Amino acid sequence: MQINKSAILTSLVAAITLFSGAMPTYAAYYYLTPALHAKIKKLPTTPVTTLKIPVMFGVTTSDLKDTWSQARSAGRTHEGVDIVAPTGTPVASPTEAVVIGVGFRGYGGNYVFTANPGDEKYYYAHLDSIASGIKVGSIIKAGDIIGYVGNTGNGEGGKPHLHFGIYKNVTTAPINPFSRLTEEFTMAERTAAAKKLIATAVTDNPIAKKLQQEYTAEATEGPTKQSPKPSATSKVSSVRVLKAGSTGADVKVLQASLNTLMKTKLKPDGRYGRGTSQAVRVFQKKHDLIVTGIAGAVTQAKITELLAQ
């Protein structure tokens, strides 16, 4: 049997790092077994330099801040990007990957560590929890949920956020991810992820409940169903999911309601365009809803509640 000396050396370095605490980030929590090496070798050899934001919902590229090298406790400097989002917001892999570390440790709290294309390693820390089925050796696709935003580890007591780090390997300096986070998951990818979460949701997961309420109608009604016409005195009472491209009387009511509540200046023409989508996003962010730009059942119920006050 041919011995892969390079693979053994990499694994030994990782193990030594783990037990000695030589790296301040705790990013090297893994031991590369032959089986893991075989899976990792199947990944593309070129790094993905244009990445989608790993927080699946509610964060846009304009929300990101470069927190690289900021001072941290015990004389450390920050080796990643902090992405602020509500507790429980799904975290997704921006690339295909192999999970090489999962658990709880030190500064990072609940974490997932993955091998990614181009011999890079991605580090997801401070998770509230790790997604069901994610374990060492898991092969994941881009868009697969790996965990949920939290504030575990030394993030306890602070704003919930995802710490996202990139490493070439355990023997080189970390890489600043900020300039590479230039894209967002598409609505189709978010919808697909939401439907998976709905299908496997645990009953006590508040984010899953919100997703279920927001997306179930969309999944069952289909994109071409015409909206029912509400009565002249009704507010946004229909459960039809309203999104970009939707038209109808209920869209007109939505636009008028947003103008009343948010002091926006939408033209109530019954056409769900970019302006309406942006107004819905602002409303959702203000009221701690999942920020999608889609007016699902939860968003519409919140509007109805506020109008009744």
Secondary structure, DSSP 8 states (H G I E B T S, - for coil): ----HHHHHHHHHHHHHHHHT-STT--------HHHHHHHTTS-SS---SEE-SB-SS--GGG----TT-B-GGG-B--SEEEE--TT-EEE-SS-EEEEEEEEEGGGEEEEEEEEGGGEEEEEEEESEE-TT--TT-EE-TT-EEEE-B--GGGTTS--EEEEEEES-TTS-EE--GGGEEE---HHHHHHHHHHHHHH--TT-HHHHHHHHHHHHHHHH-TT-------TT--S-----B-TT-BSHHHHHHHHHHHHHH------SSB--HHHHHHHHHHHHHTT----S-B-HHHHHHHHHHHT-
